[in-house]
Amino acid sequence: MFKKPKRKLYALIFVLPTFAAFVIGFIYPFIRGIYLSFFQFQIVSKTKFVGINNYLKAFQDDSFLRSFWFTLGFVVVSLVLINLIAFFVAYGLTIGIRGSNVFRTVFFMPNLVGGIILGYIWHQIFDGILRNLDMPSLVTNSDMGFWGLVILMCWQQAGYMMIIYIAGFQNVPSDLYEAAKIDGATKGQLLTKVTLPMMMPSITICSFLTLTNSFKLFDQNLALTGGAPLKDGIWTTGMMALNIYKTFYGEGRSAKGVGQAEGVIFFVIVVAISLLQLFLTRRKEVQA
């Protein structure tokens, strides 16, 4: 008789290449990056241990602190607007309007365009509109740059979140709506008392994705404003990822070490805020 194939062994063989790529491409660079954040270096083969000095310099860097508050404000505004837009668009496309499949495709398509391309396209759009209105451009006014980034992010991400919300709407049991209608619930009460509680898993996922994507925004920021305008040596519309990039590739032997330390701080901030968001939203989830 033939022996049964060792499924665990076969599974390991198939998983091993992907796992090896993950270790080589993510785990090792991540650990190496934390290690280098305690060193001063120009190239990684010649380092000088400086302890937490890089972290102290990072917290004393006005540009880094400015980018943190700018990014935090951007994340809050984008989180609210993207999810509101995506939620109500998804709600409208699940009530049986004609051509809903076409609208879903159209709303989702911006998510397929690369961030650099989107940044340059929207830069031209905003520049043309603001010039005709005799208003300051994105690269000369930080407020304009902020709202330009918000609009770009909403336009790109809302369609993706819409798909997740549509799936959530379709998974709400129809029996709950029928029971609520029998009890005399209005459309507003159906939305707030039935739909929203049952949609909390989708809200959790979309909030998490929006939060992390907004924090990690880099290529759109680079292409749309490049961090400009520059005021008192500080890039006023530079988000944390772009600021870390500019610091790491700045002049001086200590720039790379400080930039590496800022990257570690950035990672800790994103993880902490994301875990807090998951904890708060998951508490409100209910079972059907």
C-alpha positions, 0 to 999 in steps of 0.5 A: 500500500502507498503511504499517504502524502505528508500534507504538513511537509508539502504545506511547508514546501509551498509556504517556505518561498513566500516566508523566506521572501517576507523575512528577507524583504521585511523582517530583516530590514525592520530589525536592521533598521532598529539596530541602525537607529542607535548608530551614526553612519553614512554607509551601513558598513561604517557605523558609530554607536551613539545610543539614544542620541538620534532619538533625542535629536529626532524629538528636538527636530522642529520639522519632524514635530511639525510633520507629526501634527500636520499628519495627525490633522490630515489623518483625522480629517481623511478618516472621517471624510473617506468613511462618510463618503464611502458609507453613503455611496455604498448605501446608495448603491445597495438600495437598487438604483439603476446602473449600480454596477457601473457606478461601483466600477467607476468609483473604484477605478481611482484606487487602481492609479498609482500615487505618483501619477495621481499626485502630478495629475491633481497638481495640474488640476488644482494649479489650473483651478486656483490660477483661474480663481486668483488664489494661491497655489498648493506649493505657496500656501500650506492650507491649500496644500493640506486640503489638496492632499485631503481631496486627493486621498478621498478621491483615491480611497473612497471607492475602495472603502465603498466596496467593503461597505457594500459587502457589509450592507449585503451581509445584514440579515433582511429579517432584522429590517422586517422585524424593525419595520413591523415594530414601526421603525422609521428609515432613520431608526433603521439606519441608526439602530439596525444598519450601523450596529451590524456594519461595525465589522466593515467600519472597523476594517475601513477605519483601520485601512484609512488610518494606516494608509493616511499615516503612510502617505508618501508618493502622493505627498511627494508629487502633489506638494513635495512638502512645500512651501518651505518656511523657516527651514521647515517643509510645512506640508510634509507628512511624516513619511516624506519628512523622514525621507528628506531627513535620511537623505539630508546632508551630514553624517548624522542625518541617516541615523536621525532619519532611521530613529524617526522611522522607528518612532513613526512605526511605534506611533502608527502601531499604537494608534491603529491598535487603539482604533481596533480596540475601540471599534471592535467593542461596538461590534455585535453578532447577527 
